[in-house]
Amino acid sequence: MTGKDIILGLLLEKSRTGYEINEVFDSVFRHFYKTSYGMIYPTLKRLSQDGLVTKEVVIQNGKPNKNIYHITDAGKKTFHDYLETSISPEKRESEFLVRMYFGGNEDEQIIELWLKSEISLLEESINDLKNSHIVWEEKMTYTQRIAYEIGLAQFEIEKEILQNKLLQITSGD
């Protein structure tokens, strides 16, 4: 899976501007796919050059022109071809888990700080997902619900595990 695949999928749902695509990355995909704002426009340019999307320029009075991207038939085929490929094993980057792996010789206060920080970040992610769910719930497909429920469950179980480990450290067990 690449940013190209996700952008094509988003454009298959509906035509969007680069800004709207970025909003979806920031709200929906940020919990399970890392990207940067700087990836979107170069990818849209490549997709356009490859004939997978077209760009419609909408002239606006008193504002910059708006570029709306539409998926082409070739783009639809490319996206459906991607969906038919084998699913790659999950890859996870976690600074927290790297610190846990190497943190065996750190003071308990440092580990406690890391645990509290990660719990706070997880709580933020849980709240973000729940708030997004309120907005998206009526429009979510069956498969989008699966992605949401798995993401939420992962965050909640990680938080529970870390709270138990924090309790062990603070109680001296």
Contact map, one row per residue, 1 for C-alpha under 8 A:
11111100000000000000000000000000000000000000000000000000000000000000000000000000010000000000000000000000000000000000000000000000000000000000000000000000000000000000000000000
11111100000000000000000000000000000000000000000000000000000000000000000000000000000000000000000000000000000000000000000000000000000000000000000000000000000000000000000000000
11111110000000000000000000000000001000110010000000000000000000000000000000000000000000000000000000000000000000000000000000000000000000000000000000000000000000000000000000000
11111111000000000000000000000000000000000011001000000000000000000000000000000000000000000000000000000000000000000000000000000000000000000000000000000000000000000000000000000
11111111100000000000000000000000000000000000000000000000000000000000000000000010010000000000000000000000000000000000000000000000000000000000000000000000000000000000000000000
11111111110000000000000000000000000000000000000000000000000000000000000000000000000000000000000000000000000000000000000000000000000000000000000000000000000000000000000000000
00111111111000000000100000000000000000010001000000000000000000000000000000000000000000000000000000000000000000000000000000000000000000000000000000000000000000000000000000000
00011111111100000000000000000000000000000000000000000000000000000000001000110010000000000000000000000000000000000000000000000000000000000000000000000000000000000000000000000
00001111111110000000000000000000000000000000000000000000000000000000000000000010000000000000000000000000000000000000000000000000000000000000000000000000000000000000000000000
00000111111111110000100000000000000000000000000000000000000000000000000000000000000000000000000000000000000000000000000000000000000000000000000000000000000000000000000000000
00000011111111110000000000000000000000000000000000000000000000000000111000000000000000000000000000000000000000000000000000000000000000000000000000000000000000000000000000000
00000001111111100000000000000000000000000000000000000000000000000000011000010000000000000000000000000000000000000000000000000000000000000000000000000000000000000000000000000
00000000111111100000000000000000000000000000000000000000000000000000000000000000000000000000000000000000000000000000000000000000000000000000000000000000000000000000000000000
00000000011111110000000000000000000000000000000000000000000000000000010000000000000000000000000000000000000000000000000000000000000000000000000000000000000000000000000000000
00000000011111111000000000000000000000000000000000000000000000000001111000000000000000000000000000000000000000000000000000000000000000000000000000000000000000000000000000000
00000000011001111111100000000000000000000000000000000000000000000001110000000000000000000000000000000000000000000000000000000000000000000000000000000000000000000000000000000
00000000000000111111100000000000000000000000000000000000000000000111100000000000000000000000000000000000000000000000000000000000000000000000000000000000000000000000000000000
00000000000000011111110000000000000000011001000000000000000000000011100000000000000000000000000000000000000000000000000000000000000000000000000000000000000000000000000000000
00000000000000011111111000000000000000000000000000000000000000000000000000000000000000000000000000000000000000000000000000000000000000000000000000000000000000000000000000000
00000000000000011111111100000000000000000000000000000000000000000000000000000000000000000000000000000000000000000000000000000000000000000000000000000000000000000000000000000
00000010010000011111111110000000000000010000000000000000000000000000000000000000000000000000000000000000000000000000000000000000000000000000000000000000000000000000000000000
00000000000000000111111111000000000010010000000000000000000000000000000000000000000000000000000000000000000000000000000000000000000000000000000000000000000000000000000000000
00000000000000000011111111100000000000000000000000000000000000000000000000000000000000000000000000000000000000000000000000000000000000000000000000000000000000000000000000000
00000000000000000001111111111000000000000000000000000000000000000000000000000000000000000000000000000000000000000000000000000000000000000000000000000000000000000000000000000
00000000000000000000111111111100001000000000000000000000000000000000000000000000000000000000000000000000000000000000000000000000000000000000000000000000000000000000000000000
00000000000000000000011111111100000000000000000000000000000000000000000000000000000000000000000000000000000000000000000000000000000000000000000000000000000000000000000000000
00000000000000000000001111111100000000000000000000000000000000000000000000000000000000000000000000000000000000000000000000000001000100000000000000000000000000000000000000000
00000000000000000000000111111110000000000000000000000000000000000000000000000000000000000000000000000000000000000000000000000000100100000000000000000000000000000000000000000
00000000000000000000000111111111110000000000000000000000000000000000000000000000000000000000000000000000000000000000000000000000000000000000000000000000000000000000000000000
00000000000000000000000011111111111000000000000000000000000000000000000000000000000000000000000000000000000000000000000000000000000000000000000000000000000000000000000000000
00000000000000000000000000011111110000000000000000000000000000000000000000000000000000000000000000000000000000000000000000001000000000000000000000000010000000000000000000000
00000000000000000000000000001111110000000000000000000000000000000000000000000000000000000000000000000000000000000000000000000000000000000000000000000010000000000000000000000
00000000000000000000000000001111111000000000000000000000000000000000000000000000000000000000000000000000000000000000000000000000000000000000000000000000000000000000000000000
00000000000000000000000000001111111100000000000000000000000000000000000000000000000000000000000000000000000000000000000000000000000000000000000000000000000000000000000000000
00100000000000000000000010000100111110100000000000000000000000000000000000000000000000000000000000000000000000000000000000000000000000000000000000000000000000000000000000000
00000000000000000000000000000000011111110000000000000000000000000000000000000000000000000000000000000000000000000000000000000000000000000000000000000000000000000000000000000
00000000000000000000010000000000001111111000000000000000000000000000000000000000000000000000000000000000000000000000000000000000000000000000000000000000000000000000000000000
00000000000000000000000000000000000111111100000000000000000000000000000000000000000000000000000000000000000000000000000000000000000000000000000000000000000000000000000000000
00100000000000000000000000000000001111111110000000000000000000000000000000000000000000000000000000000000000000000000000000000000000000000000000000000000000000000000000000000
00100010000000000100110000000000000111111111000000000000000000000000000000000000000000000000000000000000000000000000000000000000000000000000000000000000000000000000000000000
00000000000000000100000000000000000011111111100000000000000000000000000000000000000000000000000000000000000000000000000000000000000000000000000000000000000000000000000000000
00000000000000000000000000000000000001111111110000000000000000000000000000000000000000000000000000000000000000000000000000000000000000000000000000000000000000000000000000000
00110000000000000000000000000000000000111111111000000000000000000000000000000000000000000000000000000000000000000000000000000000000000000000000000000000000000000000000000000
00010010000000000100000000000000000000011111111100001000000000000000000000000000000000000000000000000000000000000000000000000000000000000000000000000000000000000000000000000
00000000000000000000000000000000000000001111111110000000000000000000000000000000000000000000000000000000000000000000000000000000000000000000000000000000000000000000000000000
00000000000000000000000000000000000000000111111111000000000000000000000000000000000000000000000000000000000000000000000000000000000000000000000000000000000000000000000000000
00010000000000000000000000000000000000000011111111111000000000000000000000000000000000000000000000000000000000000000000000000000000000000000000000000000000000000000000000000
00000000000000000000000000000000000000000001111111111110000000000000000000000000000000000000000000000000000000000000000000000000000000000000000000000000000000000000000000000
00000000000000000000000000000000000000000000111111110000000000000000000000000000000000000000000000000000000000000000000000000000000000000000000000000000000000000000000000000
00000000000000000000000000000000000000000000011111111000000000000000000000000000000000000000000000000000000000000000000000000000000000000000000000000000000000000000000000000
00000000000000000000000000000000000000000000001111111100000000000000000101100000000000000000000000000000000000000000000000000000000000000000000000000000000000000000000000000
00000000000000000000000000000000000000000000001111111100000000000000001111110100000000000000000000000000000000000000000000000000000000000000000000000000000000000000000000000
00000000000000000000000000000000000000000001001101111110000000000000111100100000000000000000000000000000000000000000000000000000000000000000000000000000000000000000000000000
00000000000000000000000000000000000000000000000100111111000000000000111100000000000000000000000000000000000000000000000000000000000000000000000000000000000000000000000000000
00000000000000000000000000000000000000000000000100001111100000000011110000000000000000000000000000000000000000000000000000000000000000000000000000000000000000000000000000000
00000000000000000000000000000000000000000000000000000111110000000011110000000000000000000000000000000000000000000000000000000000000000000000000000000000000000000000000000000
00000000000000000000000000000000000000000000000000000011111000001111000000000000000000000000000000000000000000000000000000000000000000000000000000000000000000000000000000000
00000000000000000000000000000000000000000000000000000001111100001111000000000000000000000000000000000000000000000000000000000000000000000000000000000000000000000000000000000
00000000000000000000000000000000000000000000000000000000111110011100000000000000000000000000000000000000000000000000000000000000000000000000000000000000000000000000000000000
00000000000000000000000000000000000000000000000000000000011111111100000000000000000000000000000000000000000000000000000000000000000000000000000000000000000000000000000000000
00000000000000000000000000000000000000000000000000000000001111110000000000000000000000000000000000000000000000000000000000000000000000000000000000000000000000000000000000000
00000000000000000000000000000000000000000000000000000000000111110000000000000000000000000000000000000000000000000000000000000000000000000000000000000000000000000000000000000
00000000000000000000000000000000000000000000000000000000000111111000000000000000000000000000000000000000000000000000000000000000000000000000000000000000000000000000000000000
00000000000000000000000000000000000000000000000000000000001111111100000000000000000000000000000000000000000000000000000000000000000000000000000000000000000000000000000000000
00000000000000000000000000000000000000000000000000000000111100111110000000000000000000000000000000000000000000000000000000000000000000000000000000000000000000000000000000000
00000000000000001000000000000000000000000000000000000000111100011111000000000000000000000000000000000000000000000000000000000000000000000000000000000000000000000000000000000
00000000000000001100000000000000000000000000000000000011110000001111100000000000000000000000000000000000000000000000000000000000000000000000000000000000000000000000000000000
00000000000000111100000000000000000000000000000000000011110000000111110000000000000000000000000000000000000000000000000000000000000000000000000000000000000000000000000000000
00000000001000111100000000000000000000000000000000001111000000000011111000000000000000000000000000000000000000000000000000000000000000000000000000000000000000000000000000000
00000000001101110000000000000000000000000000000000001111000000000001111100000000000000000000000000000000000000000000000000000000000000000000000000000000000000000000000000000
00000001001100100000000000000000000000000000000000011100000000000000111111110000000000000000000000000000000000000000000000000000000000000000000000000000000000000000000000000
00000000000000000000000000000000000000000000000000111100000000000000011111110000000000000000000000000000000000000000000000000000000000000000000000000000000000000000000000000
00000000000000000000000000000000000000000000000000010000000000000000001111111000000000000000000000000000000000000000000000000000000000000000000000000000000000000000000000000
00000000000000000000000000000000000000000000000000110000000000000000001111111100000000000000000000000000000000000000000000000000000000000000000000000000000000000000000000000
00000001000000000000000000000000000000000000000000111000000000000000001111111110000000000000000000000000000000000000000000000000000000000000000000000000000000000000000000000
00000001000100000000000000000000000000000000000000010000000000000000001111111111000000000000000000000000000000000000000000000000000000000000000000000000000000000000000000000
00000000000000000000000000000000000000000000000000000000000000000000000011111111100000000000000000000000000000000000000000000000000000000000000000000000000000000000000000000
00000000000000000000000000000000000000000000000000010000000000000000000001111111110000000000000000000000000000000000000000000000000000000000000000000000000000000000000000000
00001001100000000000000000000000000000000000000000000000000000000000000000111111111000000000000000000000000000000000000000000000000000000000000000000000000000000000000000000
00000000000000000000000000000000000000000000000000000000000000000000000000011111111100000000000000000000000000000000000000000000000000000000000000000000000000000000000000000
00000000000000000000000000000000000000000000000000000000000000000000000000001111111110000000000000000000000000000000000000000000000000000000000000000000000000000000000000000
10001000000000000000000000000000000000000000000000000000000000000000000000000111111110000000000000000000000000000000000000000000000000000000000000000000000000000000000000000
00000000000000000000000000000000000000000000000000000000000000000000000000000011111110000000000000000000000000000000000000000000000000000000000000000000000000000000000000000
00000000000000000000000000000000000000000000000000000000000000000000000000000001111111000000000000000000000000000000000000000000000000000000000000000000000000000000000000000
00000000000000000000000000000000000000000000000000000000000000000000000000000000111111100000000000000000000000000000000000000000000000000000000000000000000000000000000000000
00000000000000000000000000000000000000000000000000000000000000000000000000000000000111110000000000000000000000000000000000000000000000000000000000000000000000000000000000000
00000000000000000000000000000000000000000000000000000000000000000000000000000000000011111000000000000000000000000000000000000000000000000000000000000000000000000000000000000
00000000000000000000000000000000000000000000000000000000000000000000000000000000000001111100000000000000000000000000000000000000000000000000000000000000000000000000000000000
00000000000000000000000000000000000000000000000000000000000000000000000000000000000000111110000000000000000000000000000000000000000000000000000000000000000000000000000000000
00000000000000000000000000000000000000000000000000000000000000000000000000000000000000011111000000000000000000000000000000000000000000000000000000000000000000000000000000000
00000000000000000000000000000000000000000000000000000000000000000000000000000000000000001111100000000000000000000000000000000000000000000000000000000000000000000000000000000
00000000000000000000000000000000000000000000000000000000000000000000000000000000000000000111110000000000000000000000000000000000000000000000000000000000000000000000000000000
00000000000000000000000000000000000000000000000000000000000000000000000000000000000000000011111000000000000000000000000000000000000000000000000000000000000000000000000000000
00000000000000000000000000000000000000000000000000000000000000000000000000000000000000000001111111000000000000000000000000000000000000000000000000000000000000000000000000000
00000000000000000000000000000000000000000000000000000000000000000000000000000000000000000000111111100000000000000000000000000000000000000000000000000000000000000000000000000
00000000000000000000000000000000000000000000000000000000000000000000000000000000000000000000011111110000000000000100010000000000000000000000000000000000000000000000000000000
00000000000000000000000000000000000000000000000000000000000000000000000000000000000000000000011111111000000000000000000000000000000000000000000000000000000000000000000000000
00000000000000000000000000000000000000000000000000000000000000000000000000000000000000000000011111111100000000000000000000000000000000000000000000000000000000000000000000000
00000000000000000000000000000000000000000000000000000000000000000000000000000000000000000000001111111110000000000000000000000000000000000000000000000000000000000000000000000
00000000000000000000000000000000000000000000000000000000000000000000000000000000000000000000000111111111000000100000000000000000000000000000000000000000000000000000000000000
00000000000000000000000000000000000000000000000000000000000000000000000000000000000000000000000011111111000000000000000000000000000000000000000000000000000000000000000000000
00000000000000000000000000000000000000000000000000000000000000000000000000000000000000000000000001111111100000000000000000000000000000000000000000000000000000000000000000000
00000000000000000000000000000000000000000000000000000000000000000000000000000000000000000000000000111111110000100000000000000000000000000000000000000000000000000000000000000
00000000000000000000000000000000000000000000000000000000000000000000000000000000000000000000000000011111110000000000000000000000000000000000000000000000000000000000000000000
00000000000000000000000000000000000000000000000000000000000000000000000000000000000000000000000000000111111000000000000000000000000000000000000000000000000000000000000000000
00000000000000000000000000000000000000000000000000000000000000000000000000000000000000000000000000000011111101100000000000000000000000000000000000000000000000000000000000000
00000000000000000000000000000000000000000000000000000000000000000000000000000000000000000000000000000000111111100000000000000000000000000000000000000000000000000000000000000
00000000000000000000000000000000000000000000000000000000000000000000000000000000000000000000000000000000011111110000000000000000000000000000000000000000000000000000000010000
00000000000000000000000000000000000000000000000000000000000000000000000000000000000000000000000000000000001111111000000000000000000000000000000000000000000000000000000000000
00000000000000000000000000000000000000000000000000000000000000000000000000000000000000000000000000000000011111111100000000000000000000000000000000000000000000000000000000000
00000000000000000000000000000000000000000000000000000000000000000000000000000000000000000000000000010010011111111110000000000000000000000000000000000000000000000000000000000
00000000000000000000000000000000000000000000000000000000000000000000000000000000000000000000000000000000000111111111000000000000000000000000000000000000000000000000010011000
00000000000000000000000000000000000000000000000000000000000000000000000000000000000000000000000000000000000011111111100000000000000000000000000000000000000000000000000000000
00000000000000000000000000000000000000000000000000000000000000000000000000000000000000000000000100000000000001111111110000000000000000000000000000000000000000000000000000000
00000000000000000000000000000000000000000000000000000000000000000000000000000000000000000000000000000000000000111111111000000000000000000000000000000000000000000110010000000
00000000000000000000000000000000000000000000000000000000000000000000000000000000000000000000000000000000000000011111111100000000000000000000000000000000000000000000010000000
00000000000000000000000000000000000000000000000000000000000000000000000000000000000000000000000000000000000000001111111110000000000000000000000000000000000000000000000000000
00000000000000000000000000000000000000000000000000000000000000000000000000000000000000000000000100000000000000000111111111000000000000000000000000000000000000000000000000000
00000000000000000000000000000000000000000000000000000000000000000000000000000000000000000000000000000000000000000011111111100000000000000000000000000000000000100110000000000
00000000000000000000000000000000000000000000000000000000000000000000000000000000000000000000000000000000000000000001111111110000000000000000000000000000000000000000000000000
00000000000000000000000000000000000000000000000000000000000000000000000000000000000000000000000000000000000000000000111111111000000000000000000000000000000000000000000000000
00000000000000000000000000000000000000000000000000000000000000000000000000000000000000000000000000000000000000000000011111111100000000000000000000000000001101100000000000000
00000000000000000000000000000000000000000000000000000000000000000000000000000000000000000000000000000000000000000000001111111110000000000000000000000000001000100000000000000
00000000000000000000000000000000000000000000000000000000000000000000000000000000000000000000000000000000000000000000000111111111000000000000000000000000000000000000000000000
00000000000000000000000000000010000000000000000000000000000000000000000000000000000000000000000000000000000000000000000011111111100000000000000000000000001000000000000000000
00000000000000000000000000000000000000000000000000000000000000000000000000000000000000000000000000000000000000000000000001111111110000000000000000000001001100000000000000000
00000000000000000000000000000000000000000000000000000000000000000000000000000000000000000000000000000000000000000000000000111111111000000000000000000000000000000000000000000
00000000000000000000000000100000000000000000000000000000000000000000000000000000000000000000000000000000000000000000000000011111111100000000000000000000000000000000000000000
00000000000000000000000000010000000000000000000000000000000000000000000000000000000000000000000000000000000000000000000000001111111110000000000000010001000000000000000000000
00000000000000000000000000000000000000000000000000000000000000000000000000000000000000000000000000000000000000000000000000000111111111000000000000000000000000000000000000000
00000000000000000000000000000000000000000000000000000000000000000000000000000000000000000000000000000000000000000000000000000011111111100000000000000000000000000000000000000
00000000000000000000000000110000000000000000000000000000000000000000000000000000000000000000000000000000000000000000000000000001111111110000000000000000000000000000000000000
00000000000000000000000000000000000000000000000000000000000000000000000000000000000000000000000000000000000000000000000000000000111111111000000000010000000000000000000000000
00000000000000000000000000000000000000000000000000000000000000000000000000000000000000000000000000000000000000000000000000000000011111111000000000000000000000000000000000000
00000000000000000000000000000000000000000000000000000000000000000000000000000000000000000000000000000000000000000000000000000000001111111100000000000000000000000000000000000
00000000000000000000000000000000000000000000000000000000000000000000000000000000000000000000000000000000000000000000000000000000000111111111000000000000000000000000000000000
00000000000000000000000000000000000000000000000000000000000000000000000000000000000000000000000000000000000000000000000000000000000011111111000000000000000000000000000000000
00000000000000000000000000000000000000000000000000000000000000000000000000000000000000000000000000000000000000000000000000000000000000111111000000000000000000000000000000000
00000000000000000000000000000000000000000000000000000000000000000000000000000000000000000000000000000000000000000000000000000000000000011111100000000000000000000000000000000
00000000000000000000000000000000000000000000000000000000000000000000000000000000000000000000000000000000000000000000000000000000000000011111111110000000000000000000000000000
00000000000000000000000000000000000000000000000000000000000000000000000000000000000000000000000000000000000000000000000000000000000000000011111110000000000000000000000000000
00000000000000000000000000000000000000000000000000000000000000000000000000000000000000000000000000000000000000000000000000000000000000000001111111000000000000000000000000000
00000000000000000000000000000000000000000000000000000000000000000000000000000000000000000000000000000000000000000000000000000000000000000001111111100000000000000000000000000
00000000000000000000000000000000000000000000000000000000000000000000000000000000000000000000000000000000000000000000000000000000000000000001111111110000000000000000000000000
00000000000000000000000000000000000000000000000000000000000000000000000000000000000000000000000000000000000000000000000000000000000000000001111111111000000000000000000000000
00000000000000000000000000000000000000000000000000000000000000000000000000000000000000000000000000000000000000000000000000000000000000000000011111111100000000000000000000000
00000000000000000000000000000000000000000000000000000000000000000000000000000000000000000000000000000000000000000000000000000000000000000000001111111110000000000000000000000
00000000000000000000000000000000000000000000000000000000000000000000000000000000000000000000000000000000000000000000000000000000100010000000000111111111000000000000000000000
00000000000000000000000000000000000000000000000000000000000000000000000000000000000000000000000000000000000000000000000000000000000000000000000011111111100000000000000000000
00000000000000000000000000000000000000000000000000000000000000000000000000000000000000000000000000000000000000000000000000000000000000000000000001111111110000000000000000000
00000000000000000000000000000011000000000000000000000000000000000000000000000000000000000000000000000000000000000000000000000000000000000000000000111111111000000000000000000
00000000000000000000000000000000000000000000000000000000000000000000000000000000000000000000000000000000000000000000000000000100100000000000000000011111111100000000000000000
00000000000000000000000000000000000000000000000000000000000000000000000000000000000000000000000000000000000000000000000000000000000000000000000000001111111110000000000000000
00000000000000000000000000000000000000000000000000000000000000000000000000000000000000000000000000000000000000000000000000000000000000000000000000000111111111000000000000000
00000000000000000000000000000000000000000000000000000000000000000000000000000000000000000000000000000000000000000000000001101100000000000000000000000011111111100000000000000
00000000000000000000000000000000000000000000000000000000000000000000000000000000000000000000000000000000000000000000000001000100000000000000000000000001111111110000000000000
00000000000000000000000000000000000000000000000000000000000000000000000000000000000000000000000000000000000000000000000000000000000000000000000000000000111111111000000000000
00000000000000000000000000000000000000000000000000000000000000000000000000000000000000000000000000000000000000000000000001000000000000000000000000000000011111111100000000000
00000000000000000000000000000000000000000000000000000000000000000000000000000000000000000000000000000000000000000000001001100000000000000000000000000000001111111110000000000
00000000000000000000000000000000000000000000000000000000000000000000000000000000000000000000000000000000000000000000000000000000000000000000000000000000000111111111000000000
00000000000000000000000000000000000000000000000000000000000000000000000000000000000000000000000000000000000000000000000000000000000000000000000000000000000011111111100000000
00000000000000000000000000000000000000000000000000000000000000000000000000000000000000000000000000000000000000000010001000000000000000000000000000000000000001111111110000000
00000000000000000000000000000000000000000000000000000000000000000000000000000000000000000000000000000000000000000010001000000000000000000000000000000000000000111111111000000
00000000000000000000000000000000000000000000000000000000000000000000000000000000000000000000000000000000000000000000000000000000000000000000000000000000000000011111111100000
00000000000000000000000000000000000000000000000000000000000000000000000000000000000000000000000000000000000000000000000000000000000000000000000000000000000000001111111110000
00000000000000000000000000000000000000000000000000000000000000000000000000000000000000000000000000000000000000010011000000000000000000000000000000000000000000000111111111000
00000000000000000000000000000000000000000000000000000000000000000000000000000000000000000000000000000000000000000000000000000000000000000000000000000000000000000011111111100
00000000000000000000000000000000000000000000000000000000000000000000000000000000000000000000000000000000000000000000000000000000000000000000000000000000000000000001111111111
00000000000000000000000000000000000000000000000000000000000000000000000000000000000000000000000000000000000100010000000000000000000000000000000000000000000000000000111111111
00000000000000000000000000000000000000000000000000000000000000000000000000000000000000000000000000000000000000010000000000000000000000000000000000000000000000000000011111111
00000000000000000000000000000000000000000000000000000000000000000000000000000000000000000000000000000000000000000000000000000000000000000000000000000000000000000000001111111
00000000000000000000000000000000000000000000000000000000000000000000000000000000000000000000000000000000000000000000000000000000000000000000000000000000000000000000000111111
00000000000000000000000000000000000000000000000000000000000000000000000000000000000000000000000000000000000000000000000000000000000000000000000000000000000000000000000111111
